[in-house]
Amino acid sequence: MNKPQKLAASCLMAVSVAIAATGAVQAADHTLTISSWTPPTHGINAMMWPGLTSMIEEATDGRVTTELKLGLAPPPAQMDLVMDGAADMTIIFHGYQPGRFVGTKLIELPGYEGNAEAASVAYWRVHEAHLAAMNEHKGVKLVALTTHGPGQIHTNASVNSLADLDGLKTRLGGGVSGDVGAELGLVGIRVPAPKVYETLASGAADAVAMPYEGRKGFKLTEVAKNVYEMPGGFYRGSFAVLMSQEKFDSLPADIQSALDEKVFGEPASRMFGSVWDKIDQIGRDATTSAEGNTIVVASDADATAYADIAQKITAKVLGELKEKGVDAEAAHAMVKTEMAK
């Protein structure tokens, strides 16, 4: 078997494992089709979807399971895919659709202390208290809200200070990462996460803003061997797990109740957040063990300088929330309070 054949076989095996982990499709009364856009072995497919499926199967006594499908649509089209009924569930990154989501930027702000699990639980609670009235996920059922761990800057050349970031062509995912890039003098490039490897490998970008999980999940150890780490991160990234409202409404009433009471909302948000933490650690470990990879932690002076930048970004985003009728200061304070719990 040649190298391409081995790679194809490996990918097919990874997808098969992920699908197998989602349960025995034919044994259930109802099967939810999941559309996913990350690589087959990424933690979303390898850990998050199987974790959610286990929760669904347990809550419904095996009457509901899932089937994972990859490549149905590009990342920005996932919400519309579910609204159109082409899939029953998906996960979206809010930053891929500029202007469509504003409230979701709250959890992306720099300066929060805590891991992705704490942030994801806080995110759901603050959404219920302050953001739900914005109805930004209109047309679908909101299953969970989650955020990845602290976003860092990964570069193909050595970076030792904030000043070294100025002018770097950098893939930015959107949302608050775009605001961060503008303040740091980065030249923003917009491509979905699955395109990051080739964008860096081709030289079209010098850097990428991502959490540590990307070191493994998107093979950044090969194309961006340097990490400039800001304690607490430069930003976070906001995701939502969505379900077709029509599909949910078609399920028996007792199943709907079981999913709403035992799975959807805070329980699923917590699970997704805990997986982000696990794959962040996997990515950092992959970096420290990879030949030629380097992590530079920002100096105290640069951390202080970035704290000033973070305050400016926070004021901007809270202003955007106010314009949408949100009590922005109260919502921001609630995130920090909930994460501290």
Secondary structure as UniProt FT lines:
FT   HELIX           3..21
FT   HELIX           25..27
FT   STRAND          30..36
FT   TURN            40..41
FT   HELIX           44..48
FT   HELIX           49..59
FT   TURN            60..62
FT   STRAND          64..70
FT   HELIX           75..77
FT   HELIX           78..83
FT   TURN            84..85
FT   STRAND          89..93
FT   HELIX           94..96
FT   TURN            98..100
FT   HELIX           103..108
FT   TURN            110..111
FT   HELIX           116..126
FT   HELIX           127..131
FT   HELIX           132..134
FT   TURN            136..139
FT   STRAND          140..147
FT   STRAND          151..155
FT   HELIX           162..165
FT   TURN            166..167
FT   STRAND          169..171
FT   HELIX           176..184
FT   STRAND          187..189
FT   HELIX           193..195
FT   HELIX           196..201
FT   TURN            202..203
FT   STRAND          207..210
FT   HELIX           213..217
FT   HELIX           220..223
FT   STRAND          226..229
FT   TURN            231..232
FT   STRAND          238..244
FT   HELIX           245..250
FT   HELIX           253..262
FT   TURN            263..265
FT   HELIX           266..289
FT   TURN            291..292
FT   STRAND          294..297
FT   HELIX           300..323
FT   TURN            324..325
FT   HELIX           328..340
//
